[in-house]
Amino acid sequence: MLRTAMKCAVLPLFFSLSMLCFSLEFSGMARGGARRVEFSNADFEQGRTGWELPRNGTLEQVDERHGLSAKLVVGDPKTDAVYITRQLPVEPGKCYFAQGEIKTEGVVVAEGRMPSVGACLIVEWADRDRKWLTSGVYSKEVWGSGDWTKVVCDDLRAPTEAGYATIFLALRGKGIAWFDNVEFYALDEFADKTAPADGAVLATNVPRFEWLSPDGIDTCEVLLSQNADFPAAETITYTVEVEDRLQLREPLQPGVWHWRVNVFGNPDPTPYRFTIDVPSDARCLPPQILADHSRLLDPSDRYTFSIECEDDVQEVTVSDLDTPTTQFEMTELPSDGKWQILPHSGWKDGLNAICITATASNGAVEAKEVWIVCAPKPEKVVVIDQAGRFTENGERIFPLGIYQVAPEEMPEVKAAGFEVVHSYAFEGNQDDLAAKKYLDAAAAAGLRVFIGFDRGNYSKNGIVQGNFELLARRVGALASHPGLFCWYLFDEPEVPAYYVPPKQLTAFAELLRQLDPYHPVVMTTWGDNMNAYRKTWDTHWTQCYAKPAEIVATIADHRRKLLYDSPITLLIHCYDKTQSRLKKNHEPVNWDAFEPDYDWMRAAALAGITQEVNGLWWWWYAKSVPDWMTAAQNPRTWNDLCRVVEEVRALRPVLNAEGAVQTGTVEAGDAKVEWWMKTVAGKHTIIIVNTSESEVEATIAPQGVAPIPVRLGRFGVEVIGP
């Protein structure tokens, strides 16, 4: 289907029959071009001018072609500076890309204050006061010794609060790197207007406007004026969200009109003109079809919709977009404008894509595509309750999940005590049959699945590109499967390389809930703007692949950013960050030094429980992924993780029971002790976690019990009762 048709299907929009009821392809794409942002001393020929060079940063003439280049020598990234920087002004909302050249000598992995990424180019964002705002994009990593190579940071969309891009010439490792010829480009993105065509003469005074907006844009402005200069006093402006079309409801005066579509940060440079060739009092409005995407539980259930029309409705027809020969029984109800439909043979199992067409007595035609999933209510209905907890058929559960599990590995994962699994394969393709086979394997192993949708990174026709149909078809194929646990709508939509704006992603979430109200929608986000995505999830998956103290701090930070109005599921890690990077670079690794170890993993999980999260997920199993060191690949660490899972499972009767909860923090020097107490039927269960790596002595004092002194070692945990 067309991107515009897929976007429009989410809302009560208005289509021409020819555009909606047939699969077509636009020949045009969103137009624009790259414009170099000029700034001084991009090639360092003026020395340090414009750049911040640290003490270990110098200028050196490497060869005749490059002239002066910036040189950075890092012996220990824990103490040496690792960046050469400068800031460039940007326009909020505009898209950019940066590139430069890097030469290296002996660059190897060495951990510093941040993970080692070798020599690279990094672009991040600062606010209008030049203070750091949010992260951005890293170029490819350059290691070892090598001649000049070009690196690129693309897909850089400036946040709405941005005033500057911060350029980092980075050497996060050990060795020597030279940098030169840094370039920064702005991308001028424009909507591709498709209807009415430039110069068109229209026999209607309520035209329909259609265009194709660039990826990453969820709001456009349509401007109409009879003056080609679009003066404010003579211009009508419409704000359009998510969809790429606008049906006028108020008639225009006859004569010549001009129209343009402005996307965020980019005024349309090439307005089109059209002529209205009918009087303003001519009755030209098409019917308005009010039809929601829906879930029906039985093939014999009737689907109800409404039609509003200023003139009489002359004809209503329905067609099946996948099976055109399908015949429908149609009934006009006594209620004004209401209709019911049912295929003669009943609804197909899974997705039914239909097109409703209505013709008014004035001859105007309107059509609306609707997706109907016909599938029985699943045996196990999972939702998030009002208290923010997972429930299954009305009973609270505390689920335990893990990422990236192949079918042949499911029995081992099940035996370890996990219940929900995942595969990244289904976030990169639209093969719903393969997805169903994965759920089949999980169900056979006694597991369930959190499953996503094609993001569009490779297909260029996924969620990023606004392909709502792929979501409808996957839900139709899997909604009633016993192996389904929840829908993993998207992961980190803020990432510039596959950015999805909040309004567009919210429209996906609303469609998902219409088609399947029996499984929760989950999302991961980060950053100061995360609450803009709040309506896209039922529970937020907060990821923190760090030590216990940072986990506690991250949960508190996310709750604050989400205005204390979102359930939180915690994602923690079971892979070795440092040595995974060594392994990727074919350097020696030490399995005996694997981190996190048992104490760390146990404290991380129970620290999350003290913060009242509603479930725990681990990133990641990945036993068959060769470039990562995960717990699954290290028998000792896997046994340790299994012990942690067993301990959490033993606590679940208390976690899921109704009871009063108290939580608190005790500071002991630089260390913090987190505690949680739940009282069920008069009995207390207390969890106490030392989130630091130092031994601590502290006393916790929940109400209703005597003060409890504890002495805990590194990441020590004590569980008392019931």
Number of C-alpha atoms within 10 A of each C-alpha: 17 20 20 23 25 20 23 25 24 24 18 16 21 24 27 15 17 11 15 25 21 12 11 12 10 12 6 12 14 14 14 14 11 14 12 14 15 11 12 11 16 17 19 22 18 11 15 14 13 16 17 14 21 14 10 15 20 17 18 15 14 14 9 7 7 17 14 22 24 25 24 27 22 22 15 16 22 15 10 17 21 28 23 22 17 16 19 17 17 23 19 17 19 19 23 24 19 23 19 22 22 25 22 23 16 14 23 23 23 22 17 17 10 11 15 21 22 25 32 26 29 23 24 20 28 23 19 14 10 16 13 15 21 17 16 22 21 18 19 16 15 22 23 18 15 14 10 16 12 18 21 21 22 19 19 25 26 24 23 14 16 24 22 25 25 23 21 19 28 24 31 29 27 26 24 21 30 27 28 24 18 21 17 21 18 19 19 17 24 24 25 22 26 16 15 19 13 15 13 14 16 15 15 22 25 21 22 16 20 21 22 22 28 17 17 21 23 21 18 20 17 19 19 22 20 20 13 16 11 17 11 10 7 13 18 14 15 14 12 15 17 23 26 24 26 20 16 16 14 11 18 18 17 18 14 17 18 20 26 24 31 21 21 18 16 18 16 21 10 12 18 21 20 20 21 21 15 18 16 16 11 13 18 24 24 30 25 24 23 17 20 22 22 21 24 20 16 16 17 15 16 17 19 17 15 17 16 17 16 14 17 12 20 13 12 17 13 22 19 19 18 11 11 10 9 14 15 18 13 17 13 15 12 8 8 10 15 15 18 16 17 19 20 12 12 17 23 15 18 22 23 21 19 19 19 20 22 24 21 22 17 17 17 18 23 23 26 27 29 21 24 23 30 27 25 16 17 17 12 18 20 22 24 19 15 8 9 18 23 25 19 19 14 13 14 21 19 20 18 19 23 25 20 19 22 20 18 11 17 22 15 13 22 16 12 17 18 24 20 25 30 24 19 15 17 18 20 16 21 21 15 18 12 13 21 17 12 21 26 20 20 28 17 15 20 17 24 25 28 23 25 26 25 26 27 19 16 10 12 14 19 23 26 23 25 30 23 26 22 21 22 25 20 22 22 23 20 21 28 24 21 20 26 26 27 21 23 20 26 25 17 15 22 22 17 20 16 19 21 25 19 23 18 25 24 19 23 24 22 18 21 24 19 19 24 25 16 21 23 23 27 23 23 22 22 20 14 14 17 17 20 15 22 19 17 26 23 22 25 24 24 24 22 19 18 17 19 28 21 15 24 21 13 17 21 14 16 22 18 14 18 19 11 11 12 20 23 25 28 24 24 24 25 25 26 18 19 18 23 19 21 20 16 12 14 10 12 9 15 9 17 10 10 21 21 23 19 20 18 21 26 23 25 31 26 28 27 24 24 22 20 21 23 26 22 24 22 23 19 23 26 22 17 14 11 12 15 22 28 29 28 21 18 16 12 15 23 19 15 19 23 18 17 22 20 14 15 20 17 11 17 14 14 17 22 16 15 13 16 12 17 15 16 15 15 16 14 15 9 8 18 20 26 26 26 23 22 21 18 17 10 9 11 18 17 19 20 25 30 33 28 23 17 16 14 22 17 17 14 19 14 17 9 8 9 9 11 10 11 16 13 21 17 16 25 21 24 15 16 10 9 13
